[in-house]
C-alpha cells in the first residue's frame, strides 16, 4: 500500500492558493482514477483506490500546513507502513511554474509542511515537487504562496495536474522515469517537424519535367527573326 499525500491548507479560503497545489494534485488523481469518496480520518480527508496493481490512499491533511506530519504519521502507523511508502505532493519555490521533479529523501528547504513531516516520520520519504516559481524577495514569499494562482496560470497548471494524474500509476509502482515522461507529454508535448503553415500547404505533384521545345529553324531564319 502507498500513501499519496497532498499538502495544503483546509477551507475554501485557501483552495486556489499556490500553497495548495498538492491538494489539487491528489484531487485530480482521485477524479481521474475513480477513487472512492473523500472521508474524514487521521485528521485528514482520505480517499481509497487503486493505481495499477497498487492500493493507494490519498490524504489531504486538515491540520493546516505546519502540522501536516500529524495526520501523515497517524495514517502510516495505522497501516504499519514505512516512510518510504509515502509520497508527498507539494509546492516548490525553487522550480519555475510548470516544472515538476521527483525526489527521494532530502531536506525540507524551509517548507513548513515538509518540516512537520520530517519531525513525525523522518526525512526518508518521496516527494513530487510542483514548481510555482519564486516572487524574487524573501519577504514576499508568504503572501505569494498564500495568494491564488493568476488566471494566466490556468493553462500550465491544468497541464501539470493532468500530467501528474496520467503518471500516477507509474509513481505507485516506483518508476519515477515513466512518471516524468507522462508529465512531459502534457507539459512539453513533442512538436511536429513541420510548421503549421507548411503542414497546411497542399502537396505538389511530382513527375518528369516537360522536355524543352526543339528549335528547327535554319540559321538564316533565326537571323531574319531578330530583325522583325
Secondary structure as UniProt FT lines:
FT   STRAND          2..6
FT   HELIX           12..14
FT   TURN            15..16
FT   HELIX           18..20
FT   HELIX           21..32
FT   TURN            33..34
FT   STRAND          39..41
FT   TURN            42..43
FT   STRAND          44..51
FT   TURN            52..53
FT   STRAND          54..61
FT   HELIX           65..67
FT   HELIX           68..78
FT   TURN            79..80
FT   HELIX           83..85
FT   STRAND          86..92
FT   TURN            93..94
FT   TURN            97..98
FT   STRAND          100..104
FT   TURN            109..110
FT   HELIX           112..121
FT   STRAND          126..131
FT   HELIX           138..140
FT   HELIX           141..145
FT   HELIX           151..153
FT   HELIX           154..166
FT   HELIX           168..172
FT   TURN            173..174
FT   HELIX           176..187
FT   HELIX           196..200
FT   HELIX           219..226
//
